[in-house]
Amino acid sequence: MLPQITPNINIRILIADAHLIVHQGIRHEIASQLDMEVIGETTDGYDALEFAKEQKPQVIILDAKLDRLSGIKLTRCLQEYKWVPAKFKPKVLVYSSHFDKHYVWSMFAAGAKGYVLKSDPPEKLLTAIRQVNAGKTVLSQQVQTNMVKTIPHLKQELSVGETKVMQLLAHGHSNQEIAQMLDISVGTVKAHINNTYRKIPWIRSRAEAVAWAWINHIVSDSE
């Protein structure tokens, strides 16, 4: 079944991938690491969601193809559920053979914090696990190269207020919560969000704005 979580292990990991051979490879790499352990494995998206709610892994390594619930939908569900404060929600690290720009963008829009290719050296995955757990955004070099022409740049700089709202938005807070935290009105929060949409070409939704914020390092979990 699932191994017991020991006090000296810092990073608890759930593997969610349709291919069991991938599980084996990840387990092999993690086995020799003193600061992380695999506490669960599944090929099923719904099982991964239930496991995350019950066991609260810190990092979920997943690919798009899962039984019953896709990687994108699973990642979105993890962000939307209120079963744990946003700060402590598991970080999603995509581990995939594909780096289609639309899929990468969709995963970050759904809430992923990192994207590593299965063709990368094993040490890249281990480094990515630690970086994502620390709140950093991680992209394989190949993914970065493919994405650089598709990540929209600002038409003009965000104001201090817009930046603060975007940071809280990326952590999963509602407009009402952001208003309370910044001591401003909900109307002002909405105005900041709309101004942000206007300043970022092609961004027209909350999810896309959050994805842009993570990829461009506007926000991190350490904030």
Salt bridges, closest charged atoms under 4 A:
ASP17 OD2 - LYS118 NZ 3.00
ASP35 OD2 - ARG130 NE 2.67
GLU41 OE1 - HIS23 ND1 2.98
GLU41 OE1 - ARG27 NH1 2.84
ASP44 OD2 - ARG68 NE 2.73
ASP47 OD1 - ARG68 NH2 3.54
GLU50 OE2 - LYS53 NZ 3.42
ASP63 OD2 - LYS118 NZ 3.07
GLU162 OE1 - LYS199 NZ 2.73
GLU177 OE1 - HIS173 ND1 3.46
ASP221 OD2 - LYS91 NZ 3.69
ASP221 OD1 - HIS171 ND1 3.43
